[in-house]
Amino acid sequence: MRIAPSPTGFAHLGTASTALYNLLFARQREGTFALRIDDTDLERNRPEYEALIYEALRWLSLDWDEGPDKGGPYAPYRQSERVDLYRQHAVRLLDEGKAYKCYCTQEELEAERRQAQFEKRPYKYSRRCLTNPPTDRGVFAVRFKVPGGSVVFTDMIRGEMAFDAELIGDFILMKSDGFPTYQFASPVDDALMKITHVIRGEEHLSNTPYQLMIVDALGYERPIAYAHMPLILAKDGAKLSKRKHPESNLMLYREQGYLPEALINYLALLGWNPGTAQEIFTFEELMRIFSFDRVQHAGARFDWEKLNWINGEWIRAMVDGELAKRLQPFLSNLDEATIMRAVPALKTRMTKLADATEYLDYLWKEPDMPALDAEQASRIDMAVDALKEVPWEPEPIEHALEGVVERTGLSKNKLYTPIRLTLTGKKVSLPIHYTLALLPKEIAMTRLMRAVPA
């Protein structure tokens, strides 16, 4: 198995999804998972984007067995370093009459397309350079001579697929700049790297007949099977794209505090159904039960609400010490002991780790003094009186405030709201006894007393 992302932008959610399904399948069968970098787009490739692919996949623990950074028996694993191989294969196809040189200019090809559009027929290259090539030109691309007939293959999700090659025009293998097209480099690499199963996104389904014709023409063995996974769709039903949808940026999830385990869990369920009511899965559980016969055909719509629920479940299941460790990058203003004391309360409220900053920033930022009426100020005065001699821990604080509620007949909301506003400057906080206990007692009492008229 392999994935072959292009380093032309930030690491994409679809890359992680494809990597996950490849890795699950590889581990189930004690196979090998390779990372191949498709970097033949000279204008858009950037080394920093390649580094982001490694960083994002490693964050998710979607590690590979072979790749540019690890080597392997089929190195090199960057397509830009394999260009001589593609040129050799193109020469072979030319020599065998299975490809030919095309000298057409972009303007001539565009004129052909416009003519086809005018005649209301699908465009297909005219083969003018096969039948009557110009003799006064030196710059050329290499075109594949489509043999016609039918291209049939097995898809592990969709079953047997058949494409009519008569509808496919002769396509470019090597561009005039000497670099291969995706349609050529990918099947050559798959053949040379002994890829047995090609698992990729549904957008590549229509590419498969092109690539299989090349494999057949070169006399290589075809992959055993293909699997074209359903597209991940945005909320508006469009394909998730780098340009239009910020949620396609894989590193966004790390920045917002989604747990890698939870994101893997969610991605597995995007387009695949386990056939049971269970929704929380570890990678090991997924590896045991995943199968392509339960992958849906239709696109899977990305759902923030479902992701947040799954992430929240993973947060609540995590042991306190581990959660405190994961929270440290989001709470750099706090010491480890304070974070650890906050964890039990945060666990019940957070859907992602970045939420902790919103809940706890009152510990290092002095809130503005709220505008309280006289009645609210008197309630704070009662709370101050009840808390003066109390040990500064959540349980004794909670007991003391509940005593005020019982004595006065006030609702908890009426007593706690002005306290919360005074301590944090916000209407929403952690449970009030934790909100108080996390502050040093003298600071908490000072904030409360400033709200009480002298």
ZILIN-V235708 format. One record per residue. N is the residue number from 1. RES is the residue in one letter. SS is DSSP state (@ for helix, = for strand, . for the rest). PSI is psi in whole degrees, 0 to 359 (999 if undefined). Layout:
n:N res:RES ss:SS psi:PSI
n:N res:RES ss:SS psi:PSI
This chain:
n:1 res:M ss:. psi:157
n:2 res:R ss:= psi:158
n:3 res:I ss:= psi:153
n:4 res:A ss:. psi:69
n:5 res:P ss:. psi:157
n:6 res:S ss:. psi:132
n:7 res:P ss:. psi:63
n:8 res:T ss:. psi:13
n:9 res:G ss:. psi:189
n:10 res:F ss:. psi:159
n:11 res:A ss:. psi:131
n:12 res:H ss:= psi:145
n:13 res:L ss:@ psi:323
n:14 res:G ss:@ psi:327
n:15 res:T ss:@ psi:317
n:16 res:A ss:@ psi:318
n:17 res:S ss:@ psi:314
n:18 res:T ss:@ psi:318
n:19 res:A ss:@ psi:319
n:20 res:L ss:@ psi:310
n:21 res:Y ss:@ psi:322
n:22 res:N ss:@ psi:315
n:23 res:L ss:@ psi:319
n:24 res:L ss:@ psi:313
n:25 res:F ss:@ psi:319
n:26 res:A ss:@ psi:315
n:27 res:R ss:@ psi:325
n:28 res:Q ss:@ psi:325
n:29 res:R ss:. psi:15
n:30 res:E ss:. psi:40
n:31 res:G ss:. psi:190
n:32 res:T ss:. psi:138
n:33 res:F ss:. psi:121
n:34 res:A ss:= psi:146
n:35 res:L ss:= psi:120
n:36 res:R ss:. psi:132
n:37 res:I ss:= psi:118
n:38 res:D ss:. psi:86
n:39 res:D ss:. psi:42
n:40 res:T ss:. psi:359
n:41 res:D ss:. psi:90
n:42 res:L ss:. psi:328
n:43 res:E ss:. psi:327
n:44 res:R ss:. psi:345
n:45 res:N ss:. psi:141
n:46 res:R ss:. psi:137
n:47 res:P ss:@ psi:328
n:48 res:E ss:@ psi:330
n:49 res:Y ss:@ psi:324
n:50 res:E ss:@ psi:317
n:51 res:A ss:@ psi:323
n:52 res:L ss:@ psi:325
n:53 res:I ss:@ psi:313
n:54 res:Y ss:@ psi:313
n:55 res:E ss:@ psi:315
n:56 res:A ss:@ psi:315
n:57 res:L ss:@ psi:325
n:58 res:R ss:@ psi:324
n:59 res:W ss:@ psi:322
n:60 res:L ss:. psi:2
n:61 res:S ss:. psi:30
n:62 res:L ss:. psi:70
n:63 res:D ss:. psi:154
n:64 res:W ss:. psi:157
n:65 res:D ss:. psi:328
n:66 res:E ss:= psi:147
n:67 res:G ss:= psi:178
n:68 res:P ss:. psi:325
n:69 res:D ss:. psi:349
n:70 res:K ss:. psi:341
n:71 res:G ss:= psi:196
n:72 res:G ss:. psi:175
n:73 res:P ss:. psi:346
n:74 res:Y ss:. psi:26
n:75 res:A ss:. psi:155
n:76 res:P ss:. psi:161
n:77 res:Y ss:. psi:10
n:78 res:R ss:= psi:131
n:79 res:Q ss:@ psi:332
n:80 res:S ss:@ psi:339
n:81 res:E ss:@ psi:3
n:82 res:R ss:. psi:12
n:83 res:V ss:@ psi:323
n:84 res:D ss:@ psi:325
n:85 res:L ss:@ psi:317
n:86 res:Y ss:@ psi:320
n:87 res:R ss:@ psi:321
n:88 res:Q ss:@ psi:319
n:89 res:H ss:@ psi:325
n:90 res:A ss:@ psi:317
n:91 res:V ss:@ psi:319
n:92 res:R ss:@ psi:316
n:93 res:L ss:@ psi:323
n:94 res:L ss:@ psi:314
n:95 res:D ss:@ psi:328
n:96 res:E ss:. psi:3
n:97 res:G ss:. psi:18
n:98 res:K ss:. psi:359
n:99 res:A ss:= psi:164
n:100 res:Y ss:= psi:162
n:101 res:K ss:= psi:136
n:102 res:C ss:= psi:121
n:103 res:Y ss:. psi:6
n:104 res:C ss:. psi:141
n:105 res:T ss:. psi:164
n:106 res:Q ss:@ psi:324
n:107 res:E ss:@ psi:320
n:108 res:E ss:@ psi:319
n:109 res:L ss:@ psi:321
n:110 res:E ss:@ psi:323
n:111 res:A ss:@ psi:321
n:112 res:E ss:@ psi:317
n:113 res:R ss:@ psi:317
n:114 res:R ss:@ psi:321
n:115 res:Q ss:@ psi:318
n:116 res:A ss:@ psi:320
n:117 res:Q ss:@ psi:318
n:118 res:F ss:@ psi:321
n:119 res:E ss:. psi:2
n:120 res:K ss:. psi:48
n:121 res:R ss:. psi:153
n:122 res:P ss:. psi:140
n:123 res:Y ss:. psi:137
n:124 res:K ss:. psi:131
n:125 res:Y ss:. psi:139
n:126 res:S ss:. psi:347
n:127 res:R ss:. psi:25
n:128 res:R ss:@ psi:326
n:129 res:C ss:@ psi:349
n:130 res:L ss:@ psi:318
n:131 res:T ss:@ psi:327
n:132 res:N ss:. psi:66
n:133 res:P ss:. psi:145
n:134 res:P ss:. psi:151
n:135 res:T ss:. psi:357
n:136 res:D ss:. psi:19
n:137 res:R ss:. psi:147
n:138 res:G ss:. psi:340
n:139 res:V ss:. psi:129
n:140 res:F ss:. psi:158
n:141 res:A ss:= psi:169
n:142 res:V ss:= psi:124
n:143 res:R ss:= psi:144
n:144 res:F ss:= psi:136
n:145 res:K ss:. psi:101
n:146 res:V ss:. psi:124
n:147 res:P ss:. psi:349
n:148 res:G ss:. psi:193
n:149 res:G ss:. psi:204
n:150 res:S ss:= psi:141
n:151 res:V ss:= psi:118
n:152 res:V ss:= psi:137
n:153 res:F ss:= psi:167
n:154 res:T ss:= psi:130
n:155 res:D ss:= psi:129
n:156 res:M ss:. psi:346
n:157 res:I ss:. psi:318
n:158 res:R ss:. psi:356
n:159 res:G ss:= psi:209
n:160 res:E ss:= psi:131
n:161 res:M ss:= psi:142
n:162 res:A ss:= psi:133
n:163 res:F ss:= psi:138
n:164 res:D ss:= psi:108
n:165 res:A ss:@ psi:344
n:166 res:E ss:@ psi:338
n:167 res:L ss:@ psi:354
n:168 res:I ss:. psi:125
n:169 res:G ss:. psi:161
n:170 res:D ss:. psi:127
n:171 res:F ss:. psi:161
n:172 res:I ss:= psi:134
n:173 res:L ss:= psi:309
n:174 res:M ss:= psi:129
n:175 res:K ss:. psi:168
n:176 res:S ss:. psi:344
n:177 res:D ss:. psi:2
n:178 res:G ss:. psi:4
n:179 res:F ss:. psi:150
n:180 res:P ss:= psi:158
n:181 res:T ss:. psi:163
n:182 res:Y ss:@ psi:318
n:183 res:Q ss:@ psi:337
n:184 res:F ss:@ psi:311
n:185 res:A ss:@ psi:318
n:186 res:S ss:@ psi:309
n:187 res:P ss:@ psi:328
n:188 res:V ss:@ psi:314
n:189 res:D ss:@ psi:316
n:190 res:D ss:@ psi:320
n:191 res:A ss:@ psi:313
n:192 res:L ss:@ psi:331
n:193 res:M ss:. psi:6
n:194 res:K ss:. psi:42
n:195 res:I ss:. psi:123
n:196 res:T ss:. psi:329
n:197 res:H ss:= psi:125
n:198 res:V ss:= psi:110
n:199 res:I ss:= psi:116
n:200 res:R ss:= psi:180
n:201 res:G ss:= psi:157
n:202 res:E ss:@ psi:334
n:203 res:E ss:@ psi:343
n:204 res:H ss:@ psi:0
n:205 res:L ss:@ psi:316
n:206 res:S ss:@ psi:343
n:207 res:N ss:@ psi:338
n:208 res:T ss:@ psi:316
n:209 res:P ss:@ psi:323
n:210 res:Y ss:@ psi:312
n:211 res:Q ss:@ psi:325
n:212 res:L ss:@ psi:326
n:213 res:M ss:@ psi:323
n:214 res:I ss:@ psi:314
n:215 res:V ss:@ psi:314
n:216 res:D ss:@ psi:318
n:217 res:A ss:@ psi:327
n:218 res:L ss:@ psi:352
n:219 res:G ss:. psi:19
n:220 res:Y ss:. psi:162
n:221 res:E ss:. psi:136
n:222 res:R ss:. psi:154
n:223 res:P ss:. psi:151
n:224 res:I ss:. psi:318
n:225 res:A ss:= psi:161
n:226 res:Y ss:= psi:157
n:227 res:A ss:= psi:119
n:228 res:H ss:= psi:106
n:229 res:M ss:= psi:149
n:230 res:P ss:. psi:148
n:231 res:L ss:. psi:150
n:232 res:I ss:= psi:123
n:233 res:L ss:= psi:148
n:234 res:A ss:. psi:175
n:235 res:K ss:. psi:328
n:236 res:D ss:. psi:3
n:237 res:G ss:. psi:355
n:238 res:A ss:. psi:158
n:239 res:K ss:= psi:135
n:240 res:L ss:. psi:120
n:241 res:S ss:. psi:154
n:242 res:K ss:. psi:324
n:243 res:R ss:. psi:324
n:244 res:K ss:. psi:335
n:245 res:H ss:. psi:109
n:246 res:P ss:@ psi:333
n:247 res:E ss:@ psi:352
n:248 res:S ss:@ psi:346
n:249 res:N ss:= psi:112
n:250 res:L ss:@ psi:322
n:251 res:M ss:@ psi:344
n:252 res:L ss:@ psi:325
n:253 res:Y ss:@ psi:325
n:254 res:R ss:@ psi:318
n:255 res:E ss:@ psi:326
n:256 res:Q ss:. psi:355
n:257 res:G ss:. psi:32
n:258 res:Y ss:. psi:137
n:259 res:L ss:. psi:136
n:260 res:P ss:@ psi:324
n:261 res:E ss:@ psi:322
n:262 res:A ss:@ psi:320
n:263 res:L ss:@ psi:320
n:264 res:I ss:@ psi:314
n:265 res:N ss:@ psi:312
n:266 res:Y ss:@ psi:316
n:267 res:L ss:@ psi:324
n:268 res:A ss:@ psi:325
n:269 res:L ss:@ psi:353
n:270 res:L ss:. psi:92
n:271 res:G ss:. psi:354
n:272 res:W ss:= psi:141
n:273 res:N ss:. psi:124
n:274 res:P ss:. psi:346
n:275 res:G ss:. psi:6
n:276 res:T ss:. psi:178
n:277 res:A ss:. psi:349
n:278 res:Q ss:. psi:137
n:279 res:E ss:. psi:345
n:280 res:I ss:. psi:119
n:281 res:F ss:. psi:137
n:282 res:T ss:. psi:167
n:283 res:F ss:@ psi:321
n:284 res:E ss:@ psi:320
n:285 res:E ss:@ psi:317
n:286 res:L ss:@ psi:320
n:287 res:M ss:@ psi:327
n:288 res:R ss:@ psi:325
n:289 res:I ss:@ psi:349
n:290 res:F ss:. psi:138
n:291 res:S ss:. psi:150
n:292 res:F ss:@ psi:344
n:293 res:D ss:@ psi:353
n:294 res:R ss:@ psi:16
n:295 res:V ss:= psi:132
n:296 res:Q ss:. psi:159
n:297 res:H ss:. psi:323
n:298 res:A ss:. psi:159
n:299 res:G ss:. psi:152
n:300 res:A ss:= psi:122
n:301 res:R ss:= psi:129
n:302 res:F ss:. psi:134
n:303 res:D ss:. psi:104
n:304 res:W ss:@ psi:321
n:305 res:E ss:@ psi:317
n:306 res:K ss:@ psi:318
n:307 res:L ss:@ psi:316
n:308 res:N ss:@ psi:321
n:309 res:W ss:@ psi:312
n:310 res:I ss:@ psi:317
n:311 res:N ss:@ psi:319
n:312 res:G ss:@ psi:321
n:313 res:E ss:@ psi:319
n:314 res:W ss:@ psi:320
n:315 res:I ss:@ psi:313
n:316 res:R ss:@ psi:334
n:317 res:A ss:@ psi:350
n:318 res:M ss:. psi:141
n:319 res:V ss:. psi:149
n:320 res:D ss:@ psi:318
n:321 res:G ss:@ psi:319
n:322 res:E ss:@ psi:319
n:323 res:L ss:@ psi:319
n:324 res:A ss:@ psi:320
n:325 res:K ss:@ psi:318
n:326 res:R ss:@ psi:334
n:327 res:L ss:@ psi:339
n:328 res:Q ss:@ psi:318
n:329 res:P ss:@ psi:337
n:330 res:F ss:@ psi:348
n:331 res:L ss:. psi:52
n:332 res:S ss:. psi:344
n:333 res:N ss:. psi:351
n:334 res:L ss:. psi:151
n:335 res:D ss:. psi:165
n:336 res:E ss:@ psi:321
n:337 res:A ss:@ psi:318
n:338 res:T ss:@ psi:317
n:339 res:I ss:@ psi:316
n:340 res:M ss:@ psi:321
n:341 res:R ss:@ psi:333
n:342 res:A ss:@ psi:339
n:343 res:V ss:@ psi:313
n:344 res:P ss:@ psi:323
n:345 res:A ss:@ psi:320
n:346 res:L ss:@ psi:323
n:347 res:K ss:@ psi:322
n:348 res:T ss:. psi:347
n:349 res:R ss:. psi:333
n:350 res:M ss:. psi:143
n:351 res:T ss:. psi:340
n:352 res:K ss:. psi:158
n:353 res:L ss:. psi:328
n:354 res:A ss:. psi:340
n:355 res:D ss:@ psi:332
n:356 res:A ss:@ psi:326
n:357 res:T ss:@ psi:316
n:358 res:E ss:@ psi:323
n:359 res:Y ss:@ psi:328
n:360 res:L ss:@ psi:2
n:361 res:D ss:@ psi:344
n:362 res:Y ss:@ psi:345
n:363 res:L ss:@ psi:336
n:364 res:W ss:. psi:358
n:365 res:K ss:. psi:128
n:366 res:E ss:. psi:119
n:367 res:P ss:. psi:157
n:368 res:D ss:. psi:150
n:369 res:M ss:. psi:122
n:370 res:P ss:. psi:157
n:371 res:A ss:. psi:102
n:372 res:L ss:. psi:147
n:373 res:D ss:. psi:175
n:374 res:A ss:@ psi:323
n:375 res:E ss:@ psi:317
n:376 res:Q ss:@ psi:321
n:377 res:A ss:@ psi:322
n:378 res:S ss:@ psi:327
n:379 res:R ss:@ psi:321
n:380 res:I ss:@ psi:322
n:381 res:D ss:@ psi:318
n:382 res:M ss:@ psi:321
n:383 res:A ss:@ psi:318
n:384 res:V ss:@ psi:316
n:385 res:D ss:@ psi:320
n:386 res:A ss:@ psi:334
n:387 res:L ss:@ psi:351
n:388 res:K ss:. psi:315
n:389 res:E ss:. psi:11
n:390 res:V ss:. psi:136
n:391 res:P ss:. psi:138
n:392 res:W ss:. psi:71
n:393 res:E ss:. psi:155
n:394 res:P ss:@ psi:314
n:395 res:E ss:@ psi:310
n:396 res:P ss:@ psi:324
n:397 res:I ss:@ psi:314
n:398 res:E ss:@ psi:317
n:399 res:H ss:@ psi:318
n:400 res:A ss:@ psi:317
n:401 res:L ss:@ psi:324
n:402 res:E ss:@ psi:330
n:403 res:G ss:@ psi:321
n:404 res:V ss:@ psi:317
n:405 res:V ss:@ psi:316
n:406 res:E ss:@ psi:319
n:407 res:R ss:@ psi:325
n:408 res:T ss:@ psi:340
n:409 res:G ss:. psi:6
n:410 res:L ss:. psi:152
n:411 res:S ss:. psi:156
n:412 res:K ss:@ psi:321
n:413 res:N ss:@ psi:318
n:414 res:K ss:@ psi:328
n:415 res:L ss:@ psi:317
n:416 res:Y ss:@ psi:331
n:417 res:T ss:@ psi:310
n:418 res:P ss:@ psi:329
n:419 res:I ss:@ psi:313
n:420 res:R ss:@ psi:313
n:421 res:L ss:@ psi:320
n:422 res:T ss:@ psi:323
n:423 res:L ss:@ psi:320
n:424 res:T ss:@ psi:342
n:425 res:G ss:. psi:10
n:426 res:K ss:. psi:157
n:427 res:K ss:. psi:342
n:428 res:V ss:. psi:134
n:429 res:S ss:. psi:182
n:430 res:L ss:. psi:167
n:431 res:P ss:. psi:142
n:432 res:I ss:@ psi:327
n:433 res:H ss:@ psi:329
n:434 res:Y ss:@ psi:320
n:435 res:T ss:@ psi:318
n:436 res:L ss:@ psi:312
n:437 res:A ss:@ psi:332
n:438 res:L ss:. psi:337
n:439 res:L ss:. psi:146
n:440 res:P ss:. psi:143
n:441 res:K ss:@ psi:318
n:442 res:E ss:@ psi:324
n:443 res:I ss:@ psi:317
n:444 res:A ss:@ psi:314
n:445 res:M ss:@ psi:324
n:446 res:T ss:@ psi:317
n:447 res:R ss:@ psi:320
n:448 res:L ss:@ psi:317
n:449 res:M ss:@ psi:335
n:450 res:R ss:. psi:342
n:451 res:A ss:. psi:351
n:452 res:V ss:. psi:125
n:453 res:P ss:. psi:141
n:454 res:A ss:. psi:999
